[in-house]
Amino acid sequence: MNIDQQLERFISRTKEFQDVLATIPEAHRYTSVAEGWSAAYVVHHLADAELHFTSRFLHAIGDVNPNIVPFDEEAYPERVNYALRKVKTSLAAIVGVRALAYEFLTNATDADWNKVSNHPDLGSVTLAQIVERADKHMESHTQQLREIAAHF
């Protein structure tokens, strides 16, 4: 897949995520299903992850061989109070940060797409690989929302 196709898929995933979330009634967005996360927790997690991914994109373009700092996704729900956060705020963050990322990624050069960052578990990764991971992450959680939606 070329960069233009990757970027088109990147931005279309945002709309797809919004569309799937819209199928879950607001009254059920904080309801956990099958002992898993609620739709709200999925949205909050994705908002946090998108902020981290976008920071990684910026560091990959703007710094020389930056180190990627992973975040503890299991600890975030409690530490950053998912239970007290609003879905619409987290959704707005997802939409906004992905639009911003799309804008600056669209202007990235071929050299930028090949810049390397250092991941503690994966080793050297290019900007293109980081964007691909972010895209797959959103795809995975969009599917998770579909599974939650099937219960309502």
Backbone as JSON, one array per atom type, in Angstrom:
{
  "sequence": "MNIDQQLERFISRTKEFQDVLATIPEAHRYTSVAEGWSAAYVVHHLADAELHFTSRFLHAIGDVNPNIVPFDEEAYPERVNYALRKVKTSLAAIVGVRALAYEFLTNATDADWNKVSNHPDLGSVTLAQIVERADKHMESHTQQLREIAAHF",
  "N": [[0.85, -1.17, 0.0], [0.56, 2.21, -0.85], [1.67, 5.47, 0.38], [-0.33, 7.46, 0.07], [-2.67, 5.89, -0.07], [-2.53, 4.71, 2.43], [-2.87, 6.95, 4.07], [-5.44, 7.74, 3.31], [-6.95, 5.58, 4.21], [-6.36, 5.83, 6.92], [-7.72, 8.22, 7.65], [-10.34, 7.53, 6.97], [-10.93, 5.53, 8.76], [-11.47, 6.9, 11.1], [-14.0, 8.03, 10.69], [-15.45, 5.68, 10.37], [-15.19, 4.56, 12.95], [-16.64, 6.48, 14.43], [-19.17, 6.13, 13.28], [-19.81, 3.49, 14.03], [-19.8, 3.73, 16.82], [-22.02, 5.4, 17.08], [-24.1, 3.64, 16.78], [-24.53, 2.55, 19.21], [-26.65, 2.98, 21.85], [-26.76, 5.97, 23.79], [-27.47, 5.62, 26.45], [-26.45, 3.16, 27.05], [-23.73, 3.23, 26.83], [-21.92, 3.17, 28.93], [-22.17, 0.67, 29.9], [-20.81, -2.35, 30.75], [-19.94, -5.17, 28.81], [-20.07, -8.65, 28.66], [-18.14, -9.0, 30.66], [-16.15, -7.28, 29.86], [-14.68, -4.2, 28.61], [-16.68, -1.23, 28.64], [-18.42, 0.59, 26.03], [-17.82, 3.27, 26.4], [-15.37, 3.14, 27.81], [-13.77, 2.06, 25.82], [-13.76, 4.17, 24.0], [-12.52, 6.18, 25.55], [-10.02, 4.97, 26.01], [-9.1, 4.8, 23.37], [-8.93, 7.5, 22.74], [-6.85, 8.33, 24.45], [-4.79, 6.69, 23.46], [-4.61, 7.63, 20.81], [-3.65, 10.19, 21.25], [-1.12, 9.56, 22.24], [-0.07, 8.16, 19.99], [-0.09, 10.22, 18.06], [1.73, 11.99, 19.16], [3.98, 10.4, 18.88], [4.17, 10.35, 16.09], [4.77, 13.05, 15.57], [7.22, 13.31, 16.96], [8.73, 11.48, 15.49], [8.95, 12.77, 13.03], [10.02, 15.26, 13.74], [12.25, 14.92, 15.42], [15.52, 13.39, 15.93], [16.0, 10.04, 15.67], [14.09, 9.36, 17.84], [13.06, 8.13, 21.07], [10.45, 5.9, 21.74], [7.95, 6.05, 24.11], [6.12, 3.76, 25.73], [2.7, 3.44, 26.93], [0.89, 2.54, 29.88], [-1.71, 0.83, 29.31], [-3.46, -0.71, 30.77], [-3.49, 0.42, 33.28], [-4.43, 2.99, 32.91], [-7.35, 3.34, 32.88], [-8.12, 3.56, 35.61], [-6.22, 5.36, 36.68], [-6.46, 7.71, 35.14], [-9.08, 8.21, 35.39], [-11.37, 7.01, 33.83], [-14.04, 6.45, 34.41], [-15.12, 8.87, 35.12], [-14.97, 10.46, 32.94], [-16.19, 12.1, 29.96], [-17.84, 10.75, 27.16], [-18.29, 12.21, 24.8], [-16.3, 14.16, 24.91], [-13.92, 12.67, 24.79], [-14.32, 11.47, 22.3], [-14.32, 13.74, 20.67], [-11.67, 14.45, 20.99], [-10.4, 12.29, 19.72], [-11.32, 12.59, 17.04], [-10.41, 15.19, 16.47], [-7.58, 15.06, 16.94], [-6.82, 13.11, 15.13], [-7.52, 14.34, 12.73], [-5.74, 16.48, 12.78], [-3.31, 15.06, 12.76], [-3.58, 13.77, 10.28], [-3.45, 16.0, 8.62], [-0.78, 17.01, 9.02], [0.66, 14.71, 8.38], [0.01, 14.35, 5.72], [1.53, 16.27, 4.58], [4.05, 15.35, 5.0], [7.33, 14.39, 3.98], [8.85, 11.99, 1.71], [11.22, 11.21, 2.89], [10.61, 11.77, 5.56], [8.69, 9.78, 6.1], [10.25, 7.59, 6.24], [11.83, 7.96, 8.42], [13.32, 6.93, 11.49], [12.27, 5.66, 14.63], [12.8, 4.61, 18.02], [11.57, 1.82, 19.51], [10.89, 0.3, 22.62], [10.2, -2.44, 22.68], [9.87, -3.29, 20.03], [12.04, -2.42, 18.63], [13.75, -0.66, 16.05], [11.57, 1.43, 14.29], [9.8, 2.74, 11.52], [8.27, 5.9, 10.6], [6.14, 5.31, 8.87], [5.53, 2.7, 9.68], [4.7, 3.18, 12.31], [2.39, 4.69, 11.9], [0.86, 2.77, 10.59], [0.53, 0.93, 12.69], [-1.01, 2.47, 14.43], [-3.29, 2.74, 12.89], [-4.18, 0.07, 12.68], [-4.68, -0.37, 15.35], [-6.87, 1.33, 15.82], [-8.67, 0.08, 14.08], [-8.99, -2.39, 15.34], [-10.25, -1.64, 17.76], [-12.55, -0.52, 16.76], [-13.82, -2.77, 15.81], [-14.18, -4.0, 18.28], [-16.1, -2.25, 19.36], [-18.19, -2.84, 17.62], [-18.81, -5.42, 18.43], [-19.67, -4.91, 21.04], [-21.89, -3.31, 20.45], [-23.59, -5.19, 19.35], [-24.91, -6.28, 21.46], [-26.95, -4.61, 22.14]],
  "CA": [[0.0, 0.0, 0.0], [1.38, 3.43, -0.88], [1.4, 6.43, 1.46], [-1.64, 8.09, -0.15], [-3.69, 4.92, 0.32], [-2.44, 4.56, 3.88], [-3.47, 8.15, 4.66], [-6.89, 7.7, 3.06], [-7.48, 4.6, 5.15], [-6.19, 6.42, 8.25], [-8.79, 9.17, 7.93], [-11.64, 6.87, 6.86], [-11.15, 4.76, 10.0], [-12.05, 7.8, 12.09], [-15.44, 8.09, 10.39], [-15.99, 4.35, 10.65], [-15.28, 4.45, 14.4], [-17.76, 7.32, 14.84], [-20.42, 5.5, 12.81], [-20.09, 2.31, 14.86], [-20.18, 4.24, 18.15], [-23.37, 5.96, 16.98], [-25.1, 2.56, 16.85], [-24.7, 2.17, 20.62], [-27.43, 4.02, 22.52], [-26.02, 6.68, 24.83], [-27.81, 5.06, 27.76], [-25.71, 1.9, 27.24], [-22.3, 3.4, 26.53], [-21.11, 2.86, 30.11], [-22.51, -0.68, 30.3], [-19.82, -3.35, 30.37], [-20.52, -6.33, 28.15], [-19.29, -9.89, 28.74], [-17.03, -8.75, 31.58], [-15.12, -6.48, 29.19], [-14.84, -2.76, 28.7], [-17.86, -0.6, 28.07], [-18.11, 1.42, 24.85], [-17.17, 4.49, 26.89], [-13.97, 2.85, 28.11], [-13.09, 1.9, 24.54], [-13.56, 5.52, 23.45], [-11.5, 6.87, 26.36], [-8.74, 4.33, 25.72], [-8.66, 5.18, 22.04], [-8.52, 8.92, 22.8], [-5.51, 8.37, 25.05], [-3.86, 6.07, 22.53], [-4.42, 8.52, 19.66], [-2.76, 11.26, 21.69], [0.23, 8.98, 22.26], [0.38, 7.9, 18.61], [0.19, 11.48, 17.36], [3.0, 12.46, 19.7], [5.02, 9.59, 18.23], [4.31, 10.83, 14.7], [5.48, 14.33, 15.63], [8.62, 13.06, 17.33], [9.4, 10.81, 14.37], [9.24, 13.77, 12.0], [10.76, 16.41, 14.23], [13.45, 14.6, 16.2], [16.43, 12.41, 15.35], [15.96, 8.76, 16.38], [13.46, 9.5, 19.16], [12.62, 6.93, 21.79], [9.02, 5.81, 21.97], [7.62, 5.69, 25.48], [4.8, 3.12, 25.78], [1.89, 3.78, 28.09], [0.29, 1.39, 30.55], [-3.14, 0.91, 29.0], [-4.23, -1.38, 31.82], [-3.56, 1.3, 34.44], [-5.07, 4.25, 32.59], [-8.76, 3.52, 33.28], [-8.21, 4.02, 37.0], [-5.35, 6.51, 36.94], [-6.96, 8.93, 34.5], [-10.5, 8.28, 35.73], [-12.3, 6.77, 32.74], [-15.42, 6.46, 34.91], [-15.57, 10.25, 35.28], [-14.79, 11.19, 31.69], [-17.33, 12.16, 29.04], [-17.6, 10.12, 25.85], [-18.22, 13.21, 23.73], [-15.0, 14.83, 24.98], [-12.91, 11.74, 24.26], [-14.57, 11.33, 20.86], [-13.84, 14.98, 20.04], [-10.2, 14.36, 20.97], [-10.03, 11.34, 18.65], [-11.59, 13.2, 15.73], [-9.53, 16.34, 16.3], [-6.16, 14.72, 16.84], [-6.6, 12.38, 13.87], [-7.56, 15.33, 11.65], [-4.47, 17.18, 12.85], [-2.27, 14.13, 12.29], [-3.76, 13.61, 8.83], [-2.97, 17.21, 7.96], [0.68, 17.1, 8.94], [1.19, 13.54, 7.68], [-0.18, 14.6, 4.29], [2.63, 17.13, 4.14], [5.34, 14.71, 5.28], [8.11, 14.01, 2.81], [9.23, 10.58, 1.66], [12.26, 11.03, 3.9], [9.94, 11.72, 6.87], [8.02, 8.5, 6.25], [11.28, 6.57, 6.49], [12.58, 8.26, 9.64], [13.27, 5.83, 12.45], [12.12, 5.85, 16.07], [13.21, 3.42, 18.76], [10.54, 1.27, 20.39], [11.59, -0.61, 23.54], [9.9, -3.84, 22.4], [9.91, -3.58, 18.6], [13.29, -1.96, 18.04], [13.63, 0.46, 15.12], [10.34, 1.48, 13.5], [9.68, 3.95, 10.71], [7.01, 6.63, 10.73], [5.11, 4.54, 8.16], [5.14, 1.57, 10.53], [3.96, 3.7, 13.47], [1.05, 5.05, 11.4], [0.18, 1.49, 10.34], [0.15, 0.38, 14.0], [-2.12, 3.3, 14.92], [-4.46, 2.4, 12.07], [-4.64, -1.26, 13.1], [-5.21, -0.22, 16.7], [-8.22, 1.86, 15.69], [-9.48, -0.96, 13.45], [-9.28, -3.38, 16.38], [-11.23, -1.12, 18.71], [-13.81, -0.36, 16.04], [-14.42, -4.1, 15.87], [-14.63, -4.19, 19.66], [-17.37, -1.52, 19.49], [-19.22, -3.61, 16.89], [-19.19, -6.55, 19.31], [-20.46, -4.33, 22.13], [-23.16, -2.86, 19.87], [-24.44, -6.35, 19.07], [-25.65, -6.6, 22.69], [-28.02, -3.64, 22.4]],
  "C": [[0.9, 1.24, 0.0], [0.91, 4.41, 0.2], [0.04, 7.09, 1.29], [-2.78, 7.16, 0.26], [-3.71, 4.73, 1.84], [-3.1, 5.75, 4.58], [-4.99, 8.17, 4.47], [-7.56, 6.72, 4.02], [-7.43, 5.14, 6.58], [-7.36, 7.34, 8.58], [-10.17, 8.51, 7.83], [-11.95, 6.03, 8.1], [-11.79, 5.61, 11.08], [-13.56, 7.85, 11.91], [-16.11, 6.76, 10.72], [-16.18, 4.16, 12.16], [-16.48, 5.26, 14.91], [-19.1, 6.67, 14.47], [-20.79, 4.3, 13.67], [-20.5, 2.76, 16.27], [-21.61, 4.76, 18.15], [-24.46, 4.89, 17.05], [-25.35, 2.1, 18.28], [-25.46, 3.28, 21.32], [-26.63, 4.66, 23.66], [-26.27, 6.09, 26.21], [-27.03, 3.78, 28.07], [-24.2, 2.04, 27.05], [-21.39, 3.11, 27.72], [-21.42, 1.46, 30.65], [-21.44, -1.65, 29.81], [-20.53, -4.58, 29.81], [-19.56, -7.5, 28.27], [-18.01, -9.69, 29.56], [-15.87, -8.0, 30.93], [-15.35, -5.0, 29.41], [-16.19, -2.33, 28.14], [-17.44, 0.17, 26.81], [-17.39, 2.69, 25.28], [-15.69, 4.26, 27.17], [-13.17, 2.66, 26.83], [-12.78, 3.27, 23.95], [-12.47, 6.26, 24.22], [-10.11, 6.29, 26.09], [-8.22, 4.78, 24.35], [-8.23, 6.65, 22.01], [-7.1, 9.03, 23.35], [-4.47, 7.8, 24.09], [-3.57, 6.97, 21.33], [-3.52, 9.69, 20.02], [-1.32, 10.77, 21.72], [0.75, 8.74, 20.85], [0.74, 9.2, 17.89], [1.48, 12.1, 17.87], [4.16, 11.69, 19.06], [5.26, 10.03, 16.79], [5.13, 12.12, 14.69], [6.95, 14.16, 15.97], [9.37, 12.4, 16.18], [9.8, 11.81, 13.29], [10.22, 14.83, 12.51], [12.05, 16.14, 14.96], [14.32, 13.59, 15.44], [16.43, 11.17, 16.24], [15.31, 8.85, 17.78], [13.12, 8.14, 19.76], [11.12, 7.0, 22.0], [8.81, 5.34, 23.4], [6.23, 5.06, 25.48], [4.02, 3.62, 26.99], [1.21, 2.53, 28.62], [-1.23, 1.44, 30.39], [-4.01, 0.21, 30.03], [-4.42, -0.47, 33.04], [-4.35, 2.58, 34.16], [-6.53, 4.37, 33.04], [-8.93, 4.05, 34.71], [-7.43, 5.33, 37.19], [-5.84, 7.81, 36.31], [-8.49, 8.97, 34.48], [-11.46, 8.14, 34.54], [-13.76, 6.88, 33.2], [-15.98, 7.88, 35.01], [-15.47, 11.07, 34.0], [-16.04, 11.1, 30.82], [-16.95, 11.58, 27.69], [-17.44, 11.19, 24.78], [-16.89, 13.96, 23.74], [-13.9, 13.95, 24.41], [-13.08, 11.55, 22.76], [-14.07, 12.56, 20.11], [-12.32, 14.97, 19.95], [-9.74, 13.43, 19.85], [-10.16, 12.0, 17.29], [-10.61, 14.35, 15.47], [-8.07, 15.97, 16.1], [-5.87, 13.93, 15.57], [-6.66, 13.33, 12.67], [-6.25, 16.12, 11.6], [-3.34, 16.3, 12.31], [-2.36, 13.94, 10.78], [-3.19, 14.81, 8.09], [-1.45, 17.25, 7.9], [1.3, 15.87, 8.28], [1.06, 13.68, 6.17], [0.97, 15.42, 3.73], [4.01, 16.54, 4.42], [6.03, 14.29, 3.99], [8.37, 12.5, 2.82], [10.29, 10.28, 2.71], [11.65, 10.95, 5.3], [9.33, 10.35, 7.12], [9.01, 7.37, 6.58], [12.13, 6.85, 7.73], [12.31, 7.2, 10.69], [13.12, 6.34, 13.88], [12.51, 4.54, 16.73], [12.12, 3.0, 19.74], [11.2, 0.25, 21.31], [11.34, -2.1, 23.28], [10.11, -4.22, 20.95], [11.23, -3.21, 17.94], [13.03, -0.76, 17.14], [12.34, 0.35, 14.31], [10.29, 2.8, 12.75], [8.36, 4.64, 11.01], [5.88, 5.86, 10.05], [4.62, 3.37, 9.0], [4.34, 2.03, 11.76], [2.53, 4.06, 13.05], [0.24, 3.78, 11.14], [-0.3, 0.88, 11.66], [-1.03, 1.16, 14.58], [-3.41, 2.95, 14.18], [-5.03, 1.05, 12.49], [-5.23, -1.22, 14.5], [-6.64, 0.31, 16.65], [-9.15, 0.81, 15.07], [-9.91, -2.0, 14.49], [-10.35, -2.89, 17.34], [-12.56, -0.78, 18.05], [-14.55, -1.69, 16.02], [-14.93, -4.4, 17.28], [-15.95, -3.46, 19.9], [-18.5, -2.25, 18.77], [-19.73, -4.76, 17.78], [-20.01, -6.05, 20.48], [-21.84, -3.95, 21.61], [-24.12, -4.01, 19.63], [-25.29, -6.75, 20.29], [-26.83, -5.66, 22.94], [-28.99, -3.5, 21.22]]
}
